[in-house]
Amino acid sequence: MGVLKTYRLRLQRKRLLIRAFRKRRQLSVRVNRIGMIRKRDILCFVCLRNERIRLPYFLRYYRDMGVDHFIIVDNGSDDGSAQYLADQPDVSLWHARGSYKRARFGVDWINWLLRKYGTGHWTLTIDVDEFFVYPFCDTRPIAALTDWLDASSIKSFGTMMLDMYPKGGMGEHRYDEGQDPFEIASWFDSGNYTITRNTTFGNLWIQGGPRARAFLAEKPARAPALNKLPLVKWARGYAYVSSTHMLLPRGLNQVYDEYGGEKASGILLHAKFLDTLGHKAAEELARREHFAGSAEYKAYHAGLQENPDLWCKWSEKYINWRQLEILGLMSKGNWA
């Protein structure tokens, strides 16, 4: 990479960190339990709004995995999410009073909290409808993965986001608070993905799946990116650029092998397609706080009017991480 490009990326990283520093003024602490955090604790960072129905299972899933503390930004929930989170003994909670869109869709807030509290820790930055799956997750806690990454001098761990959906119309399956969403949304597309390489940041760019074929079939280039870097051994000078799709410094994005081998990777099971999506789409369409004028939610709102069935003859029913490895969607690499 040329000297000029390297300089520009360093300048961009500096600007992102300055933005995060300025946006910190929009954050006010509601419950601060940071003093509970120990040196080797694994931390989970989340930005959310009105996700009360999802929170019990989300917290249980990651506690069972071995996450030690949750650092959460609530952007004006009015459904009881904030109070529920404030009552959890392993949650530190901030309120964000500013615009989600003007905070780069929450990334500025999260970058600040990662810099202040995540430095030196393994950090998992996710949304409440994303569920991390990694090699041997059925038998090994997440600390086993981070210990191996430390021993291998690996600072970031890549995933593909896998959209999960039910068989039949979404409105036909009621999701109840505390329920495992994958009891309902248990199917996924095993193929139908495109992968390109971002030459500027060095990350892979993955698109496709049910969102592309069902909601954005006429504009596939606008389909959401499915590549994410949620698990990072955070350092003070790091910054997310666009959601968790890419990071600076640039080297953190190279979580794949260019020479014919495979690096270990994981999956984020994405539990968006539940019966709650219709209400969420209408709310976010009215707020217009999402990317590209909430174009993705416009597509959802229009498509959901007919209670679509995303299942097709190529759909696969989720079993476990080994199935995903066999299908080539994730890899254990040389972690045995």
N, C-alpha and C positions, 0 to 999 in steps of 0.2 A: 504494500500500500504506500502511496506517495506521501512525501513529507507534508504537502499542502492539505491532503485529506486527513492525515493524522492530526494536524493543527486544528482543522475545522471541527473534528469530533471532540477534541479536548475543549475547545471553546463552547461547543454545544453542551457538553457535560457541565461545564462551569455555569452556564446559563440556567440549566435545569436545577442545579443545586441552589442558585440564587433565587429562582422562582419558588422552590420549596421553602427556603428561609423566609421569604416574604409572605407566603400563604400560611405560614404557621400562625399568623395573627387571627386567622379565621377559625382556629381550633381552640376550644375551651374544654378543659378536663372536667368530666362528670364524676368518674370514679378512678382513682389512681392507686393501683396495687403493684406498681413497678418495683417497689421495694422487695416483693416476694421473689423476683426473678434471680435465679442463680447463674453462675458463670457458664455452665454448659447447657442451660435450658434451650429447648427448641421453641421458637416463637412463631405465632401465626398472626398475620396482619390482614385486616379486612376492612373494606369500605362498603357500607350498605345503607339502604333506606327501605323501610316497610317490609321486613322479612320475618316477622314474628312466627309465622306458621312453620318456617323452615329451621328455626334456630335450635330447637331441642335435639333433632337428629344430627344436625351439622356439628354441634358441640360434642355430642356423644361420639360421633365417628372419629373426630380428630383427637379427642381425649383417649379413646381406645388405641389409636395409632401411636400415641406417645407425645403429642404436643403438650408442652408444659404451661404455656401462657398465651392468651389471646389479647391482641392490641387492636381495638376496633374503633373505627370512625363511623358515627351515625350522622347522616346528612338529613336531619329533620323528619325522622319517622313520626307518624301519628297513629300507629297501630299497636303500640305497646312494646315495640322492639327494644327501645332504650331502657325502659324500666326492667324488662326481663334480663337484659344483659348486665345492668347495674347490680342485680342480685346474684350474679354468678361469681363464685369465689376466685376463679382463675382468669377473670376478664378485667382489663383496664379499658375504660371507655372515654372517648372524646366526642364532643358535639361539634359539627362543622356547620357554621351558619352561612357560608358563602355559596356561590354557584358551583354546582358539580361540574358543569361544562367549562367554566372559566378556570377551574382548578385542574384542567386537562383530564376531566372525567375521574377526578379523585386522586390522580397519580401524584400531584404536587403534595397533597396532604400525606399520602402514604410514604412518599420519598422523604419527607421531613421526619416522620416517626421512625422510619427505618434508620435514618442517619443518627437520630438521637438515642434510640433504644435498641436497635437491631445490630449495631456494630459489634463484631466479635462473635455473634450468634449465627447459627443456622436459622434462616427465616423462610417461612412458607407464606407467600402472598397470593391470596385466592379470593374468589367470590363465594357467596354462601350457597350457590348451586353447583359448585365444583368440588369433586371428591377425588383426591389424589390416590393413584394406584401405582405401585412401584414393584420391582422384582422381589419376590418372597414376602410380600406384604401380608400374606395369610399366616406366616409363621415368625416373622421378624419385625420388631418395632422400628419406627422411623430412625431411632438413634443408631440402629445397626447400619442403616444406609449411610447416615451422615458420618459415622465412624470410618466406614470404608472409603467414603469420598475424601475425608481428611487424610487418611493413610495414603491415598492415591494422589494427593495434592490437586484435587478437583474442587473448584469453587462454585460451580453452578450445575444444575441438573435439569435437563430439558424434558418436556412432555408434549404430547399431542392432545388436544381437547377432543373428546369423542362425544358427540351429541347422542343422547339416549332418548328413546321415545316408546310409547305403548303400542300395542297392536290394537287397532281400532281408534275411533275418534278420541281426542284428548278429553272432551267433555263427558265421555262415558265412564271415566275412571276418577273417582273422587280421592283427592289426596288429603289425609288427615294429619294434624299436627303430631309430630313425633314419629311418623311412619318412615320407614326406609323407602325413599322415592323409587328405588330400583326394583321394588316389588311391583310397581306399575310400569315405569319406563325402563324396561329390561331389554330392549332391542337397539341395534345400532347398524350403521352401514359399514360393512367390512372392506369396501372398496370405494370408488367414486371420489378420489382425492387427487389434487394436483400439488406438486411441490416445486418451488423455485428457490433460488438463493438470492438474498438481498446483498448486492455487492458493496453497499455502503457500510452496513452494520455487520455483515458476515453471518446473519441468522438465516435459517430456513423460513420460508413463507408457505404455509399449508392452507389450502381452501378446499371446500367440497362438503360432502355429507348431506344430511336431510335438509339443512337450511338452504343450501345452494340449489338442490333439485326441486324443493317444494315451494319455497318462498321467493327465490331470486333466480329462477331458471332462465329468465330473459336477460338478466344482468349478472352472470356468474362472477365477473371480476369484482363485484361489490359484495360478494359473500364474505362473512366474517373470517378473520384469520384464526386458524386452529392451533398454531404453534405458540407455546408458552414456556416461560422459564420461571416457574414458581418457587423453586427451592434454591437458595443462594446463601453461601457463607458471607454475610454482609460485611462490608468495609466502609469506612466513613466517606470515601469519595465515589461510591457507586450511585447510579441513578437509573431508574426505569425510564425509558423513552416513550413508549406507547403501550399503555396497560402493562402487562407482563410479557408482551410479545418480544421485546428486545431491551437490552441493557447497554450501559456504558460503564466502564471501558469495553471496547468492542470485543476483546478476547473472550469475555464471559458468554458470548452468543455462540461460540463454536463448540457446541455440545454434540457434534456428529463427527464421524470419521470420513475424511476425504480420500482415503487410500484403500478402500475396499473392505475395511473391517466394520465393526459396529461398536459404538459406545453405549453404555447402559443408559436407558431412558425409561420414561414412565408414561402414564396416561392421566388426564383429568376427565373423569366421567362427568358429563354435563347434564344435570337434571333440570333443564329449562322447560321441557315439554310435558308439563303437568296441567291439570285443569285450572291452575292458578294463573296461567300465562295470559289468558284473555283479559283479566282485570289488570294485570301488571302492564300489559301492552297499552291499554287505554289510559292508564295513569301516566306512563312515560311519554305517550304521544301528546298528552295535554301539557306536560311539563317542558317538553322539547329541550331536555338537558343532555341528550345522548348524541353520539357522533353523527355527523352529516345530517343535522336537523332531525334526528331520530328516524332516519330512513329505514333502519332495520325493524324498528317497532311499527312503522307504517305498514311494512310488508306483513308482519305478524298479524296486525289488527285486521288488515284486509283478508288475509288468508284464513284466519280463524273463524270468520263469519260462517263458513261452511263446515265447521267441525272436522277438519281434515284428518285422514288416516295416513300417517307417515310410513307405515309398514309397507314393504314391497317384497317381491319374491327373492330379492338379494339380501334381505335383512338377516342378521344373526342375533341369536339370543345370548346375552352375556352370561358367562359361567365364572371365569376367574382370570387372573393376570396371565396365566400360562396360555390360555386360549388367545389372548391378545398378542402374545409373543409369537405364537405359531402363525398368526395372520400377518405378522410383520409390522404391527402397529406400535410395538414397544420392544425393548431388548434388555436382557440382563447383562449383555456385554461380557466382560471378563470377571464379573462379580459372581463368585460361586458360593 
